[in-house]
Amino acid sequence: MTKYYLLIIGLFSVACFAQKTTLYTIGDSTMANKKDPERNPEHGWAQVLQLFFTENIVVENKAVNGRSTKSFINEKRWDSIYKKLKKGDYVFIEFGHNDEKIEDSTRYTNPHTSYRYNLIKFVKESRQKGATPVLLSSIARRNFNEKGVLIPTHGDYPLITRLVAQEFKVPFIDLEYLTEILEQTYGPEKSKLLHLHFKAGENAYYDSDKNDDTHLSLKGATEIARMVINQIKAATDPALAALKKGIK
């Protein structure tokens, strides 16, 4: 009988050890999975994130095109994730592009009030379930002026993200800063490769000219996902230990 119980305990221990860690990613089109990935030139950076992790980390990309913190909550998308969150999970949170849409009452948030409180909601509710939230500032747009200077477009949203991270002691990845460096390194012309720039007929997926400086090509998405992985590798926060162990 003792051997039987020892066997059960051993099997239970193995099962617990083998339990996978789920990484939920929430945000907008810069992160989201795109349809028809074999043909579609557009990719979200979280769409390729799984490639950098072993099978012990399962990326559940819940980012959706066109969503702000407000619409993501109001459409019950956060509720559906919250219900499934468990101890040991991670939640990567990157919004801002659509929170800026001041002409759209269903998406716009004041960065200093509702945007801030929506981020705090994600943080607190993730922690209620024993999950670890990680805040990320919005990726930069390819927005060079005629002098080759990259002009920021996100206003106070990245600052508020940083301040919430500081106030609530949340791991923070400054993607705006990192992607500014990326865009500047490539320069005004070559940085088009990070985004969606095609002349009519150049790519079968588009039937007319495409000049999109916000959304990402596979190259751009992969570069940014690699940046995120490098930030996790370099992090000293013990809360990110499980993710670090899961990097290939």
HELIX and SHEET records of a PDB file:
HELIX    1   1 THR A    2  PHE A   17  1                                  16    
HELIX    2   2 TRP A   45  PHE A   52  5                                   8    
HELIX    3   3 THR A   69  ASN A   74  1                                   6    
HELIX    4   4 ARG A   77  TYR A   82  1                                   6    
HELIX    5   5 SER A  114  GLN A  128  1                                  15    
HELIX    6   6 TYR A  157  GLU A  167  1                                  11    
HELIX    7   7 LEU A  175  LYS A  190  1                                  16    
HELIX    8   8 SER A  191  LEU A  194  5                                   4    
HELIX    9   9 LEU A  218  ALA A  234  1                                  17    
HELIX   10  10 PRO A  238  LEU A  240  5                                   3    
HELIX   11  11 ALA A  241  LYS A  245  1                                   5    
SHEET    1   A 5 ILE A  57  ASN A  61  0                                        
SHEET    2   A 5 THR A  21  GLY A  27  1                                        
SHEET    3   A 5 TYR A  90  GLU A  94  1                                        
SHEET    4   A 5 THR A 132  LEU A 136  1                                        
SHEET    5   A 5 PHE A 172  ILE A 173  1                                        
SHEET    1   B 2 LEU A 196  PHE A 198  0                                        
SHEET    2   B 2 LYS A 210  ASP A 212 -1                                        
END                                                                             
